[in-house]
């Protein structure tokens, strides 16, 4: 099975991420921009509606966990980052997130990219954290 990766190439001040063209060997030809979106943690869950870059607000403004991602379609990719008000831990294996280990987002520069593998499961596509 072949997996595509679309590395982030630059960040524009308009809060739109530009995605790099996939390699010619992938045969996909997919490119474009991702919208900057927001989501809030409620009971260790977030809701996503479309692929995009989600700035996450922790519940109550305190350090928080994300164990469940609700929504999205098979094949969707999302990037999660904290809004900077508190640390977020993406929890592996607690519910529907399978990334191999807990992943800490401790500041606005930390990000993790996830892909919806099947009807319920989100898997890691890539991550970047200063303290991972």
Buried (B, 14 or more C-beta within 10 A) or exposed (E): EEEEEBEBEEEEEEEBBBBEEBEEEBEEEEEEEBEBBEBBBEEBBBEBEEBBBBBBBBBEEEBBBBBBBBEBEEEBBBBBBBBBBBBBBBBBEEBBBEBEEBBBBBEEEBBBBBBBBEEEBBBBBBBBBEEE
